[in-house]
Amino acid sequence: MSDESIARDLFYTQTGLNEASALSITEEALAGCDDGELYLEYTQSESFVFDDGRLKKASFDTARGFGLRSVSGESTGYAHASDLSEQALKRASDTVQAVRRGRSGIMTPPPNGTNQKLYIPDNPLDQVAFDAKVGILESMDSYARSLDERVRQVSASLSGEWSVVEIVRADGKRVRDIRPLVRLDVSVIAGKGDRQESGHFGAGGRWGYAELLDPANWRMQVDEALRQALVNLDSEDAPAGEMEVVLGAGWPGVMLHEAIGHGLEGDFNRKKTSAFAGLLGERVAAPGVTVIDDGTLEGRRGSLTVDDEGTPTSSTVLIEDGILKGYMQDRLNARLMGMAPTGNGRRQSYGHMPMPRMTNTFMLGGDKDPQEILAAVKDGIYAVNFGGGQVDITNGKFVFTCTEAYRVKNGKVGAPVKGATLIGVGPEALKHIRMIGNDMKLDSGIGTCGKSGQGVPVGVGQPTMLIDGLTVGGTASA
């Protein structure tokens, strides 16, 4: 079936909602407004958790509903419901029309045509039987325990999602998209005497279960989670003080995402609450630093054929060779800033309004061999994996926890360290990047970004890089 046929069946045939009536109500709700849309969504989702030798959780859920938004000037009216009926749409229309009096008179042009499809429309939830999914999680548990007698606990989880969206505009234009999303995670706790340490690895993307559940893949994930746990089992207390920090390639790009990426979203810059506000065309990073947000990468977790306003996603250069070139924009902020939408209008579900959000945000590679970068470190740490972090968007101050890191002295990578935190200011850290590796890679597909109470899947990435003068928080003296 085509995207159009699937959407028509889910949103109209199955619910009894008349397609012409839905368009008519949308036209009435948005008449005299600057922008807006009717957003229809149907989602199937499932999750499994296998922990401590048995299946702890198995869930399946379906959700269907709409969100109706009107935009006038800076004001937004929004109403949503899980009832796809003419009566519910009319009540929503009455609610959102209240913002008309704030109209700016500057209409937002409709979105351009859509991108080429970036992922298959097939529903991954139907591809593998229930017993087979549980069996793979059980096999992961058994495999991990067979690798090393120090393994004390294993937790494996699998989740899948299949979403169908239709975006209806007052001019009658409709944009449809069908979005699969899968993810597999494993955590291993290893122990020696009274000491226990953990390791984790996850992977996923916008594809089906077949690749994810291939034995070669899930064994690789278990091997990596166990490796991290055993490394941490031999770790020493982290040093404290200001020092050189080498960030590994791939997932450490989450620090770039948090410390810098959010500050380059359109709403924060329009409101001038970002540390990057008003700096377009100015140097904000060291030469060689190029940062891109790209929602067009095939099959990636953060990719979308179109964003949640119907705008095709794009590859947006944010920083080029250290110069600030652009921001990530949804339609509202782009209009108010006199810029073009970049396909970054995203929402968690039909129950949420869209806002500027990242897709896949990463730094391009440089010309240095990673070993050359490590050899240049006199006294510092090598941060390979990260856990959680916090960022203040207004000034860029960040704190991140390392889940795998090593001491480096005189160019030699030494013992692993535990309890290391990285503390700094995003815009300042950008300027202190001294060496950039030629090994840029994206993360394995596990990122979820939170903003204003909404979570959306994202991707991150970067090459190995050396930053001078970050503060390392730890329990041992430098």
C-alpha positions in Angstrom: 0.0 0.0 0.0 1.1 3.6 -0.6 1.7 6.1 2.1 -1.5 7.9 1.0 -3.6 4.7 1.2 -2.2 3.7 4.6 -2.9 7.2 6.0 -6.4 7.4 4.5 -7.3 4.1 6.1 -5.9 4.9 9.5 -7.2 8.5 9.8 -10.4 8.4 7.9 -11.8 5.0 7.0 -11.2 3.4 10.5 -12.3 6.5 12.4 -15.3 7.6 10.3 -13.8 11.1 10.0 -14.7 12.7 6.7 -11.6 13.9 4.8 -13.4 16.9 3.3 -14.8 17.9 6.7 -11.3 17.7 8.2 -9.9 20.1 5.6 -12.9 22.5 5.9 -12.5 22.7 9.7 -8.7 23.3 9.3 -9.4 26.1 6.8 -11.8 27.7 9.2 -9.5 27.4 12.1 -6.5 28.9 10.3 -8.4 31.6 8.3 -6.7 35.0 9.1 -3.7 33.4 10.8 -0.1 33.5 9.7 0.5 29.8 9.8 -0.6 26.5 11.2 -1.6 22.9 10.4 -3.6 19.9 11.3 -1.2 17.1 12.5 -2.6 13.5 12.4 -0.7 10.7 14.0 -1.0 6.9 14.4 1.7 5.0 16.3 2.2 1.4 17.3 5.0 0.7 19.8 6.3 -2.2 21.8 9.1 -2.8 24.3 10.7 -5.8 26.0 13.0 -5.9 29.0 14.9 -9.1 30.0 16.6 -8.7 33.3 18.3 -10.9 35.9 17.5 -14.1 33.9 13.9 -13.6 33.0 11.4 -11.4 31.0 10.5 -8.5 33.3 8.4 -6.4 30.9 6.6 -6.9 27.6 4.3 -4.1 26.4 2.4 -3.1 23.2 0.5 0.1 22.7 -1.3 2.0 20.0 -2.1 5.7 19.9 -4.1 7.8 17.5 -4.9 11.4 17.6 -4.5 14.9 16.2 -3.0 18.3 17.1 -4.5 21.5 15.5 -2.2 24.6 15.6 -2.8 28.2 14.6 0.0 30.8 14.6 -0.4 34.6 14.6 2.6 36.7 15.1 4.4 35.2 18.0 1.2 33.6 19.5 0.3 30.0 19.1 -3.0 28.3 19.7 -2.9 24.5 20.1 -5.5 21.9 20.8 -5.2 18.1 20.6 -7.2 15.0 21.2 -7.1 11.2 20.9 -10.7 11.4 19.4 -10.5 11.6 15.6 -14.0 12.9 15.0 -15.6 16.0 13.4 -16.9 17.1 16.8 -13.4 17.0 18.4 -11.9 18.9 15.5 -14.6 21.6 15.8 -13.9 22.1 19.5 -10.2 22.3 18.7 -10.9 24.9 16.0 -12.8 27.1 18.4 -9.9 27.0 20.8 -7.1 27.8 18.4 -8.9 30.7 16.7 -8.4 32.8 19.8 -4.9 33.8 18.6 -6.1 35.6 15.4 -6.0 39.0 16.9 -2.1 38.7 17.2 -1.7 38.2 13.5 1.4 39.8 12.0 0.2 39.8 8.5 3.2 38.0 7.2 2.1 34.6 5.9 4.5 31.8 5.9 5.0 30.1 2.5 3.9 26.5 2.3 6.7 23.8 2.5 8.5 22.8 -0.6 8.2 19.3 -2.0 9.3 16.4 0.1 12.7 14.6 0.2 13.3 11.2 -1.3 12.2 8.6 1.3 14.9 8.0 3.8 13.6 4.7 5.3 11.4 1.8 4.4 7.6 2.1 5.3 7.3 -1.5 6.6 6.2 -2.0 10.1 9.1 -3.6 12.1 6.7 -4.8 14.8 5.3 -7.3 12.3 8.6 -8.7 11.1 9.7 -10.9 14.0 7.4 -13.2 16.2 7.0 -12.4 19.9 8.8 -15.6 21.0 11.7 -14.9 18.7 12.2 -11.4 20.2 12.2 -12.7 23.7 14.4 -15.6 22.7 17.1 -13.2 21.4 17.1 -11.2 24.6 17.4 -14.5 26.6 20.3 -15.5 24.3 22.0 -12.2 25.0 21.8 -12.8 28.7 23.2 -16.4 28.3 26.0 -15.2 26.0 27.1 -12.5 28.3 27.3 -14.8 31.3 29.3 -17.4 29.3 32.0 -14.9 28.4 33.3 -14.1 31.9 32.7 -15.5 35.3 32.8 -11.9 36.7 29.4 -11.1 35.0 26.9 -10.7 37.8 23.9 -9.1 36.1 22.7 -8.6 32.5 19.8 -6.5 31.3 18.7 -6.5 27.7 15.9 -4.4 26.2 14.3 -4.2 22.7 11.9 -1.5 21.5 10.2 -0.8 18.2 7.9 1.9 16.9 5.9 2.5 13.7 4.3 5.9 13.1 2.2 7.2 10.4 1.7 11.0 10.2 -0.3 13.3 7.9 0.0 17.0 7.9 -2.9 19.0 6.5 -2.6 22.7 5.6 -5.3 25.2 5.1 -4.4 25.4 1.4 -5.3 21.8 1.0 -1.8 20.5 0.7 -1.1 17.2 2.5 2.2 15.7 3.5 2.4 12.1 4.7 5.3 10.1 6.2 5.6 6.6 7.6 8.4 6.3 10.2 9.9 3.1 11.6 12.2 3.2 14.6 14.0 0.3 16.4 16.5 0.0 19.3 18.4 -2.7 21.1 20.3 -2.2 24.4 22.3 -4.3 26.8 23.9 -3.5 30.1 26.3 -5.7 32.0 27.4 -5.5 35.6 30.7 -7.2 36.4 32.1 -7.7 39.9 35.3 -8.6 41.6 35.1 -9.0 45.4 33.0 -6.2 46.8 33.4 -4.0 43.8 31.0 -3.9 40.9 31.1 -1.8 37.7 28.8 -1.5 34.7 29.0 -1.2 30.9 26.4 -0.5 28.3 25.9 -0.5 24.5 22.9 0.2 22.4 22.1 0.5 18.7 19.2 1.4 16.5 17.8 3.5 13.7 15.0 3.9 11.2 14.9 0.4 9.8 13.5 -3.0 10.5 14.4 -5.6 13.2 16.3 -7.9 10.8 19.7 -6.1 10.9 19.3 -5.2 14.6 18.6 -8.8 15.7 21.2 -10.4 13.6 23.4 -12.6 15.9 26.6 -10.9 14.7 25.1 -7.5 15.8 23.8 -8.5 19.2 26.9 -10.4 20.1 29.0 -7.3 19.2 26.8 -5.2 21.6 27.2 -7.7 24.4 31.0 -7.9 23.8 31.2 -4.1 24.0 29.1 -3.7 27.1 31.2 -6.4 28.9 34.4 -4.7 27.7 33.3 -1.4 29.3 32.3 -3.1 32.5 35.7 -4.9 32.8 37.6 -1.7 32.0 35.7 0.1 34.7 36.4 -2.7 37.1 40.1 -1.9 37.0 39.6 1.9 37.0 41.3 4.3 39.4 39.9 7.6 40.9 39.8 10.3 38.3 42.1 13.3 38.7 40.7 16.8 39.3 41.8 20.1 37.9 42.2 21.9 34.6 43.8 19.8 31.9 43.9 18.7 28.3 41.0 16.5 27.3 40.8 14.2 24.3 37.2 13.3 23.3 36.7 10.0 21.4 34.9 9.7 18.1 31.2 9.0 17.8 29.0 9.0 20.9 31.1 11.7 22.7 29.4 14.0 20.2 26.6 14.1 22.7 28.6 16.8 24.5 28.6 18.8 21.2 24.9 18.3 21.0 24.1 19.6 24.4 26.8 22.2 25.0 26.6 23.8 21.6 23.7 22.3 19.5 20.8 23.6 21.7 22.4 27.1 21.6 22.1 27.0 17.8 18.3 26.4 17.7 16.2 29.2 16.3 13.9 30.0 19.2 16.8 30.6 21.7 18.5 32.9 19.2 15.3 34.8 18.2 14.6 35.5 21.9 18.3 36.3 22.4 18.7 33.8 25.3 21.4 31.8 23.6 25.1 32.4 24.0 25.3 32.5 20.2 22.6 35.1 19.6 23.6 37.9 17.2 26.9 36.2 16.2 26.1 35.1 12.7 29.2 35.6 10.5 31.5 35.8 13.5 34.1 33.4 14.7 32.7 31.2 17.4 35.1 28.2 17.2 38.7 27.3 16.4 39.7 27.1 12.7 38.8 23.7 11.2 35.6 23.3 13.3 32.6 22.6 11.1 29.3 21.5 12.7 26.4 20.3 10.6 22.8 19.2 11.4 21.6 16.7 8.8 18.2 15.1 8.9 18.6 13.6 5.4 21.0 10.7 6.4 19.3 7.4 5.3 18.1 5.2 8.2 19.6 7.3 11.0 17.8 7.6 14.3 17.5 11.4 14.0 16.5 11.5 10.3 13.1 12.4 8.9 11.9 12.6 5.3 9.9 15.7 6.4 9.8 17.4 9.8 6.6 17.6 11.9 5.4 20.7 10.1 5.8 19.1 6.6 9.1 20.8 5.7 11.7 18.5 4.0 14.7 18.0 6.3 18.0 19.3 5.1 21.8 19.4 5.7 22.3 22.7 7.6 25.8 24.1 8.1 25.8 25.6 11.5 29.5 26.4 11.9 32.0 26.4 9.0 35.7 26.5 9.7 34.9 28.2 13.0 32.5 30.8 11.6 28.8 30.8 12.7 26.8 30.3 9.5 23.2 29.4 10.5 20.6 28.2 13.0 18.2 25.3 13.0 14.7 26.6 12.2 11.1 25.6 12.4 8.5 27.7 10.5 7.5 30.1 13.2 11.0 31.2 14.3 12.2 31.3 10.7 9.4 33.6 9.7 9.9 35.9 12.7 13.7 36.0 12.0 13.3 36.5 8.2 15.1 33.2 7.5 14.1 30.0 5.7 12.9 26.9 7.6 15.5 24.2 7.7 13.2 21.2 8.4 13.9 21.2 12.2 10.3 21.7 13.4 9.8 18.6 15.6 7.4 17.3 18.2 7.2 14.3 20.5 3.7 13.4 19.4 0.3 14.9 18.4 -0.1 16.1 21.9 2.8 18.5 21.6 3.5 21.7 19.6 6.5 21.7 17.2 9.6 23.6 18.0 13.2 23.9 16.6 15.0 20.7 17.4 18.2 18.9 16.3 18.1 15.8 14.0 21.6 14.3 13.5 24.2 16.9 14.7 27.9 16.3 14.2 31.3 17.8 13.7 33.2 17.0 10.5 36.6 15.3 10.6 40.0 17.0 10.4 43.4 15.8 9.2 45.0 14.4 12.3 45.5 10.7 13.1 43.9 9.9 16.5 47.2 8.4 17.7 48.9 11.7 16.9 46.4 13.5 18.9 46.9 11.3 22.0 50.6 11.6 21.6 50.3 15.4 21.9 48.8 15.2 25.3 51.2 16.1 28.2 48.8 15.7 31.1 45.1 15.0 30.6 42.4 12.4 30.1 40.9 10.5 27.2 37.1 10.4 27.4 35.7 7.6 25.3 32.1 7.3 26.5 29.6 9.6 28.2 26.6 9.3 30.4 24.4 12.2 31.4 25.0 15.9 31.3 23.5 19.3 32.1 23.8 22.6 30.1 22.7 26.2 30.7 21.6 27.4 27.3 22.0 31.1 28.2 25.7 30.9 28.9 26.7 27.5 27.5 28.0 26.1 30.8 28.0 22.3 30.9 28.8 19.4 33.1 29.1 15.9 31.7 29.9 12.5 33.3 32.3 10.1 31.6 31.4 6.4 31.7 34.7 5.4 30.2 37.9 7.5 30.4 41.7 7.0 30.7 44.6 8.9 32.2 47.0 10.3 29.6 50.5 11.5 30.5 53.3 12.4 28.1 51.4 11.0 25.2 50.8 7.6 26.8 47.3 6.3 27.5 47.4 4.9 31.0 44.9 3.4 33.5 41.2 3.8 33.2 39.6 6.3 35.6 36.2 6.5 37.3 34.1 9.4 38.4 35.4 11.9 35.9 33.2 14.8 35.0 34.0 17.4 32.3 33.1 21.0 33.2 33.3 24.0 30.8 31.5 26.6 28.7 30.4 25.4 25.2 31.3 28.5 23.2 34.7 28.7 25.0 35.4 25.0 24.5 34.9 25.4 20.8 37.6 28.0 20.6 40.1 25.8 22.5 39.9 22.8 20.1 43.5 22.3 19.2 43.5 19.1 17.1 40.7 17.4 15.1 41.0 13.7 14.0 40.3 12.2 10.6 38.0 9.5 12.1 34.6 11.2 12.3 31.8 8.7 13.0 28.2 8.9 14.1 26.9 7.3 17.2 25.3 3.8 17.2 21.7 5.1 17.2 20.6 5.6 20.8 20.2 9.4 21.3 17.1 10.9 22.7 17.0 14.7 23.2 14.9 16.4 25.8 13.6 20.0 25.5 10.7 21.7 27.2 9.3 18.4 28.4 9.5 16.7 24.9 11.7 13.9 23.9 12.6 13.1 20.3 15.1 10.7 18.7 18.4 12.3 17.5 21.8 11.3 16.3 25.2 12.7 17.3 28.8 12.3 16.0 32.3 13.7 15.9 35.9 12.8 15.3 38.5 12.4 18.0 39.5 15.9 19.2 41.8 17.6 21.6 40.5 20.4 23.8 42.8 22.5 25.9 41.8 23.8 29.3 38.7 21.9 30.4 38.1 21.4 34.1 38.0 17.8 35.1 36.1 16.9 38.3 37.3 13.9 40.1 38.3 12.5 43.5 42.0 12.4 43.1 44.5 15.2 42.8 46.0 16.0 39.4 
